[in-house]
Amino acid sequence: MSILVDIKQNPKNLKKIGLKFIKKIAATENLCFGVLNEACSFDEYEGGEDIRNQLLILFSRKSYGRGMSLTIDDNYNLELVLNFPATQTDINNFYKIIKNICKKLKTETFLQEETKYKVDKIEELREEAIIGNQDFIKNIIKEETTIFGCMYPITIEEEFITKIKTLSKEQAVQYFESYLHEKQKEDYYYAKPMIYQKENGKSFAKYVLTEGVPSIFPLKYYLPFRYNQNLLNDIEEWSVAIVENNNNNLELAADIPFEDFYKLLDVKSFAKFDATHIIITVDKELLQKLKNS
């Protein structure tokens, strides 16, 4: 479920908005922005001023939730999307940004789910969103649901569901926000497979871990959501490449089948990230195990 808002410009008074406009809008609420990569984890935006048809993610680093998406079309109209379940901070920022954009573009109306509203209805719409979101968090989230956060995808754990059941709707929203924030506030590398084609037309997939870099790593290999899932049937091998840091020179230390890599690990000794990932930091001890295997 999501809330979709369109802000249309008057063609007779068209403002060709771009990166500078988004930077100013984000700064008014102390928001960061960027893009999602193929694994649905956060990347910095490195493009130019023209950001038409670029899906941007805006979010607050004070409370890492899900943020919101923003797209500018060819005619410089804007589309903003707030996905449920959302955090309270996400909802508040969503409607603040809508109000600010309307003010900057000097428009008194916007479309929410194809219904036209005046800007003075924003507070009423925000309250409706809060109520709908409470029900969603309390009743819809299930174990192993994947929540696409502003920084990383997060697969919901059994412990989260158990806790939610004991809370009121208001408490559940607060817990959901703190849960997402704790998962995303640290700077991790989100490990994703790189796909290579063989001469026979089949493929192999390789994860890469670098010494000293805390990485979110899957317990079982898979193709992330934004990958072409049809590739799965063509992948014959899954492996893990380990890169060693020798005096700031990165060198390939090992390349090992995925299943064999896990045989070397004491999985319980690594911190759990979510229901399907752990946090791995390759150290000298693990490097030695790999070299001896």
N, C-alpha and C positions, 0 to 999 in steps of 0.2 A: 504494500500500500504506500502511496506517496501523495504529496500535495504539489500540484503543478501550477505555477504562476507565469503568465505571459505579460510582459510590459511592451506595448506597441508604441512606436514613435509616429508622430504626425509626419507624413511624407513631405509636407510643405515647410516643416521646420526640423528637418532631419539633422541629427548630430552624429557624425561618424566616430563612434566611440571605439576605443581600443584598449591596449594594455595600460596606458596612463590613467584612463578612466577607472579601470578595475582596481588599480593600485590605490587610487584615492578613495574609492568606495570601501575597499577592504580596510584601509587605515582608519576610517572613521569609527570602526568598531574593534580596532586592534585585531583584525583577522589576518591569517596567512592564506595564501592560495598556491595551487600547483595543479598537477595532473596525476592521473592514475596510470601506472604502467600495465603491461599485459597480465601481471599477477594481481592486479587491483590493489597494489600498495603504492604509497605516495612517492612522487618524483617532483623535483623542482621544475617549474616551467622555464624552458630555455629558448623559446621562440621569440619572434619579433613583435612589433607593435600591433600588427593586424592579427587579431585573435578570433576572427569570425569562424564559426563551426568547430571551435576548440572547446572540449568539455573541461571546464575548470572546477576544482574543488576548493571551497572556502571554509575555513574552520578556525576555532580559537585554540591557541596553545595553552590557555589557562585551564581549559577543560576539553581534553581530546575526546570528542564524541564521533559523530558521523559527518558533521558539517553539512554543507549543501552543495549542489551542483549548479553551475551557471554556464549558459551557452548564448552566444550572440550570433544571430543568423546573417545571411547575406545582406539583408536590408537594415541591419543594425537594431533589430528588435531583440529583446532579451527573454530567455526562458530560465526560470529558477525552479529547482526541484528539491523538496525536503522529503526524505525517505523515512517511513516508520518501520521499526521503532526508532524514535529520536530521543535525544537528551533534552532536558529543559533549556540548556544553553543553546542547543541547535535551533529550537523553536523560536526562542527570543531573538537570536541573531538573524534568522530567516526573515522575520517580519520587520526588523530594524533595517535590514539591507533593502527590502522592497520599498520601504518608506523613503530611504535616502536616495535610491535610484529615481523614484518618481519625482522627488524634489529636484534632483539634478537635471532631469529631462523635462521638467516643467509640465508634467502630466498629472491630472487629477484622478485618473482611473487606471485599473489594471484588471486582468482576467485571472480568476482562480478557478481551475477546472471548467473553463469556458463560460463562467458567469462573471459579468462585469461588476466590479465594486469600486466605490470611491475610497480614496486614501484614508478618510476618517473612519472607515470600517475595519482598519487593520487590527485594532485592539480586540474587537469582537471576534475576528477570525483567529487571532492568536489564542484566545480563550477556548474556542471550539477545538483547535488543534491540540491543546493541552489535555482536554478531556478525552478526545479520541486516542491520543497517544497513551494515556494511562491504561485504558482498556486493552490496547494492543500489547503493551509490555506485560501486563498481568496475565493475559489469557492466550496470546498467540505464540510467543516465543517458546520453542521446543528445544530439547537437547539436540546438539549437533546441528542446529540452525547456524548458517554462516551469516554473520553480521559484517557488512563491508564498512569498516571504520574509516576515518579520515586518513589514517596512516597505514593500517594493515587490515586484511580480512581476519575475522576472529570467529572460530567455531565454538559455539556455546557449550560449556561443561555441565555435567550433571549437578555439580555443586551449586551452580548459579540457579538452576531451575528449582532445586530444593529450597534455596534461600528465598527466592521470589514468592514461593507459596506461603511463606510465613509472614509476609509483609502486606501492609495496606497498599492501595494504589499509589498514594503519594510517596510512601517509603520505597516502593518498587522502582519508581522513576529515579529517585535519588540514588538508589543502589546501582541501577543500570548505568547511570552517568559515572559514578565512581569506578565501576567495573571497567568500562571502556577507557577511562582516563588512565587507570593503573596499567592496563595492557599496552597502552600506546605512548606513554610519556617517555619511555626510554628509546634511545637511538639504536635500532637493530637493522641488520641486513635481512630482508625477507627473501629467503632462498627460493629460486624459481628455476625450473629446468630449461636448459638451452637445447633446442632440437636441431640435429644435423642429419642430412640425408646421406645414405650409403649409395654405392654404385648400383646396387640391385634394386634401387627404388624404395627400399625400406628405410627406416630411420633409427637413430639412437638418441637417447635423452641423457643429459649430463647436468648434475648440480655442481656448483663450485663453492667451496668453503675456503676462506682465507685465514691464516693463522692470526689470532688476536682480535678477530672481528666477531662480536656476538651476533649470532645468526638464528633466525627463526627457521626451523628445519622440520620437514614433515616426518611423521612416524612411518608413513607409507607413501610411496611415490604416487603422483597424480598430475594431471594437467589442470592448471588453474582455470578459473571461470572464463577469462577472456581469450584463452587459447582456442584454436580450432580443434574441437573435440574429436573430429573425424581423424585426426592424426594418431589418436590412441591406438587404433588397430594396426598402424604401420610401424609402431615403435617396437623394436626387437630387443633392445638392451637399455637398462637404466643404470647409471653409474654416478659416482661421486669423485670429483677431482679436488685434491687438497693442495692449496697453494701455500708455500712456506715463505716467511719473510726473513731473508738473510741480509741484515744491514741495509734495509730498505730496498733490496732487490727481491722481487717476487719470482719464485721458481716453483715449478710443478714438483711436488714431493711424492704424490701418489695419485693413482687413478684406479678406483676399486669398484666392483659391482655393488649396487645399492644394498642388497641383502647382506653381503659380506661386510660392508661397512658397519652395519648395525650389530653384527656378531661381535665386533670389537668393543662395542660400547656397553657401559653399565648405565642403561637408560635412566634408571631411578636416581642416578647421581646428578642428572641434569635438571635444571629448572623447567617446570611445565609452562608453556605459553598459553595453550588452549587445549581443547579436547583432542586435537589431531597433530599438534606441533610441540616440540621442545626447543629450548634455547641452547645452542651449541657454540662454545668458543674453543676452537682448535688451539691446544697448547703443546708444549714440547713433549709431554708424556704421551698424548694421543698421536703426535707425529711419529714418535719412536715405535709405537705399536703398529702403525701403518707401514713403516719401513721394514719392520720385522715380519710382517704378515706375508 
